[in-house]
């Protein structure tokens, strides 16, 4: 799993936010388009693409895309 691939998959969960906004340092919960539904989409994407089911504590512990990537990397074998 590569960070750039993860960022592209993460960005695909957003309809109105330009892909250039997404970097490892992006604090995704601060994005205007962020909502609980977007969060569920991100969790679903992580499960489908990386075979990782995060619990809410793990998910909420990540503030940036890099932090989320790091958590997923701990469990992913892809």
C-alpha positions as YAML, in Angstrom:
chain: A
units: angstrom
residues:
- id: 1
  name: UNK
  ca: [0.00, 0.00, 0.00]
- id: 2
  name: UNK
  ca: [1.37, 3.37, -1.03]
- id: 3
  name: UNK
  ca: [0.39, 6.72, 0.51]
- id: 4
  name: UNK
  ca: [-0.41, 8.28, -2.88]
- id: 5
  name: UNK
  ca: [-2.81, 5.45, -3.73]
- id: 6
  name: UNK
  ca: [-4.42, 5.79, -0.31]
- id: 7
  name: UNK
  ca: [-4.84, 9.55, -0.77]
- id: 8
  name: UNK
  ca: [-6.43, 9.04, -4.21]
- id: 9
  name: UNK
  ca: [-8.87, 6.48, -2.79]
- id: 10
  name: UNK
  ca: [-9.60, 8.79, 0.15]
- id: 11
  name: UNK
  ca: [-10.23, 11.75, -2.17]
- id: 12
  name: UNK
  ca: [-12.66, 9.65, -4.23]
- id: 13
  name: UNK
  ca: [-15.02, 9.68, -1.25]
- id: 14
  name: UNK
  ca: [-15.58, 13.42, -1.71]
- id: 15
  name: UNK
  ca: [-17.79, 14.82, -4.45]
- id: 16
  name: UNK
  ca: [-17.08, 18.54, -4.27]
- id: 17
  name: UNK
  ca: [-13.58, 18.88, -2.83]
- id: 18
  name: UNK
  ca: [-10.79, 19.21, -5.39]
- id: 19
  name: UNK
  ca: [-8.30, 16.35, -5.29]
- id: 20
  name: UNK
  ca: [-5.40, 18.79, -4.97]
- id: 21
  name: UNK
  ca: [-6.56, 19.57, -1.42]
- id: 22
  name: UNK
  ca: [-5.66, 16.08, -0.24]
- id: 23
  name: UNK
  ca: [-2.12, 15.61, 1.05]
- id: 24
  name: UNK
  ca: [-0.69, 13.52, 3.88]
- id: 25
  name: UNK
  ca: [-0.92, 16.61, 6.11]
- id: 26
  name: UNK
  ca: [-4.60, 17.31, 5.37]
- id: 27
  name: UNK
  ca: [-6.73, 17.42, 8.52]
- id: 28
  name: UNK
  ca: [-9.71, 15.80, 6.85]
- id: 29
  name: UNK
  ca: [-12.28, 16.55, 9.55]
- id: 30
  name: UNK
  ca: [-11.71, 20.25, 8.92]
- id: 31
  name: UNK
  ca: [-12.76, 20.01, 5.27]
- id: 32
  name: UNK
  ca: [-16.04, 21.74, 4.48]
- id: 33
  name: UNK
  ca: [-17.46, 18.62, 2.85]
- id: 34
  name: UNK
  ca: [-16.61, 16.34, 5.82]
- id: 35
  name: UNK
  ca: [-19.63, 14.70, 7.46]
- id: 36
  name: UNK
  ca: [-20.48, 11.53, 9.31]
- id: 37
  name: UNK
  ca: [-21.63, 10.04, 5.99]
- id: 38
  name: UNK
  ca: [-18.27, 10.83, 4.42]
- id: 39
  name: UNK
  ca: [-16.63, 9.16, 7.40]
- id: 40
  name: UNK
  ca: [-18.66, 6.02, 6.79]
- id: 41
  name: UNK
  ca: [-17.67, 6.12, 3.11]
- id: 42
  name: UNK
  ca: [-14.01, 6.35, 4.11]
- id: 43
  name: UNK
  ca: [-14.37, 3.41, 6.51]
- id: 44
  name: UNK
  ca: [-16.08, 1.39, 3.77]
- id: 45
  name: UNK
  ca: [-13.32, 2.27, 1.28]
- id: 46
  name: UNK
  ca: [-10.67, 1.13, 3.77]
- id: 47
  name: UNK
  ca: [-12.49, -2.16, 4.33]
- id: 48
  name: UNK
  ca: [-13.03, -2.85, 0.60]
- id: 49
  name: UNK
  ca: [-9.64, -1.71, -0.71]
- id: 50
  name: UNK
  ca: [-7.36, -2.76, 2.13]
- id: 51
  name: UNK
  ca: [-9.29, -5.45, 4.00]
- id: 52
  name: UNK
  ca: [-9.09, -3.47, 7.25]
- id: 53
  name: UNK
  ca: [-12.03, -2.84, 9.54]
- id: 54
  name: UNK
  ca: [-11.22, -0.02, 11.90]
- id: 55
  name: UNK
  ca: [-13.17, 0.47, 15.08]
- id: 56
  name: UNK
  ca: [-14.38, 3.96, 15.92]
- id: 57
  name: UNK
  ca: [-11.61, 4.57, 18.46]
- id: 58
  name: UNK
  ca: [-8.94, 3.79, 15.86]
- id: 59
  name: UNK
  ca: [-10.69, 5.93, 13.26]
- id: 60
  name: UNK
  ca: [-11.20, 8.86, 15.61]
- id: 61
  name: UNK
  ca: [-7.57, 8.76, 16.75]
- id: 62
  name: UNK
  ca: [-6.44, 9.87, 13.28]
- id: 63
  name: UNK
  ca: [-6.58, 13.58, 12.51]
- id: 64
  name: UNK
  ca: [-4.65, 13.75, 9.26]
- id: 65
  name: UNK
  ca: [-4.67, 11.51, 6.22]
- id: 66
  name: UNK
  ca: [-1.11, 10.42, 7.11]
- id: 67
  name: UNK
  ca: [-2.24, 9.37, 10.60]
- id: 68
  name: UNK
  ca: [-5.15, 7.40, 9.12]
- id: 69
  name: UNK
  ca: [-2.82, 5.79, 6.59]
- id: 70
  name: UNK
  ca: [-0.46, 4.79, 9.42]
- id: 71
  name: UNK
  ca: [-3.30, 3.13, 11.35]
- id: 72
  name: UNK
  ca: [-4.50, 1.24, 8.26]
- id: 73
  name: UNK
  ca: [-0.91, 0.22, 7.46]
- id: 74
  name: UNK
  ca: [-0.65, -1.53, 10.82]
- id: 75
  name: UNK
  ca: [-3.40, -3.96, 9.82]
- id: 76
  name: UNK
  ca: [-3.14, -4.11, 6.03]
- id: 77
  name: UNK
  ca: [-1.33, -6.85, 4.17]
- id: 78
  name: UNK
  ca: [-1.87, -5.16, 0.78]
...
